[in-house]
């Protein structure tokens, strides 16, 4: 990727471009343009038959990570010639393979940065893209004139995850590790996972936690654990403040009637897959 340029006068879909560059010097190359609402990706080499481009809505993006690819050096090559790589994780709505409706599907797009012969310079460019994307996801206002540095990033969000290992035929913990935690890590969210061990365990925890240390509480279970959490928050001396903390429901029970009713009340269609629901 060539060094991203700050181009304040470029307009795309009515939005000002924040970063612009192209990825890769060998094999397929792509032009990338980041605006406050979209990431535009256009293949450059080999040149496509038409001028179509892929547009990724930032509302579908959950995170961006910079990583170093496996070393591809040959005999006599320097370790400093390794390019940097950053990956963008998104969950756009796509049509179901079978039946009506749409579901959110994980899409990972990876781009190579090789503007320099040194890994540190390549990584600095990749980090600039990663920081810009993370800032947009956290609501930080950026423009083509903004100097993209890590100081712009808010602190990572912190979630408290409560998992009932006995819900959903005992598969809640497995679903948490295979589906939920990878998404949380992609979003660069810090978390503490607690496995409930007995009835009213979650209620007792809610009575004692320091609420302001968390940005939200996520319940990975059926309907019962949600009742415990709400009851515990309401039994605190500071319940009026505590009950304002965002609660997330990731239904892993047998019926999940309460979670379904909440989604319906919020206006979500039954054919849509809801990864997170906060109220």
DOSELUM-639252 format. One record per residue (C-alpha): residue in one letter; x, y, z. Coordinates in steps of 0.1 Angstrom, whole numbers, plus 5000, padded with zeros to 4 digits. Example, Ala and Ser with C-alpha at 12.3 -4.5 7.8 and 13.67 -1.06 7.14 Angstrom:
2
a512349555078s513749895071
//
This chain:
279
x500050005000x501350344991x501450595019x497950715027x497451075017x495351335035x493051455007x490651705020x489051794986x488051444975x484351374978x482751024976x478950964982x478751314997x481451245023x484951385026x487751135022x489851075054x492550845040x493450725006x495950474993x496550154974x497349804986x500049574973x502749604947x502649244935x499549054925x496149214929x496249574939x493349774954x492650144958x491250224992x489350535003x487950585037x485150835044x483250885076x480550645065x482150405040x485250225029x485650224991x487649934976x488449924939x490649664922x493449814901x495649524889x494549334869x492249604858x488549494860x486249494830x484149774845x484550044871x482549884899x483949914934x483049744967x481649974993x481749875030x479450065053x481250155085x477950065104x478649695094x482349705106x483149585141x486949625142x490349655125x493549485136x497149525125x499249205123x502549095109x502348825082x504448515083x507948575071x508448515034x512148605032x514448395011x518148325017x519948655022x516848865025x516549105055x513849055081x513149435078x511649385043x508449215056x505249415048x502649495074x499049365072x495749495085x492449325085x488949475086x486149275102x482549335092x479149165095x476949285066x473449165061x473248905033x470548695019x470048355034x471148065013x467847895020x464548065028x463648425030x465248705050x468848805056x471448735082x474648905093x477648725078x481248755089x483548915062x487248965067x489149185043x492949185046x495349445030x499149445026x501149755033x504549765016x505450125012x508850085026x511749835030x511349855068x508649675088x508349975112x507350215085x504949975069x503449905103x503050275109x500950315078x498850015087x498350155122x497150485107x494350295088x493450085118x493250395141x491150585117x488650305114x488550245151x487950615157x484950615133x483550315151x483750495184x482150805171x485251025169x484851285142x487551275115x488251475083x490851475056x492751735077x492851535109x496251405120x495651035127x497450935159x496650685186x495850975210x492551015192x491350675204x489050645234x489850375259x488650035249x485149945260x484749705289x482049435291x481049205318x479848865304x477748635324x477348285311x475048015324x476847695314x473647485318x471447675294x470747565258x471347195266x474647285281x476047455250x476047815261x479747815270x480747645237x478747905218x480348175237x483848065229x483147985192x480948275182x480748555208x484348595221x485948605187x483648885177x484349075209x488049045203x487649165167x485949475181x488849535205x486549515235x487949425269x485849185289x485548975320x483748645317x482048495347x480448155346x477448135370x477647845394x474247835412x470747985412x470748365420x474548385415x474148665389x471648845412x474248845440x476948965417x474849255405x474349365441x478149395446x479749505413x481149855408x478849965380x480850245366x483750005358x481749855330x480249985297x477749705296x476649375309x476149085284x473948785294x474748465275x471948245287x468148195285x465548415301x466248325337x469648495340x468348815326x465748815354x468448765380x470549045366x467649295366x466549195401x470149225414x470449575400x467149685414x468049565449x471049795451x470950115472x471950305440x469450115418x468350425400x471850475385x472750105383x469650015362x470850255335x473850035325x473349885290x472249525291x472949285262x471048955256x472648675236x469948415239x471348065244x468447905262x465747665250x462847905244x464348255246x460848395247x461848715266x464748795243x462448735213x459748965228x462349245234x463549225198x460049235185x459149535207x462249715194x461049665158x463549395146x462149165120x462048795129x464148705098x467048925109x469848775129x470649015158x474148975172x473749225200x470649375215x470949655240x468149825258
//
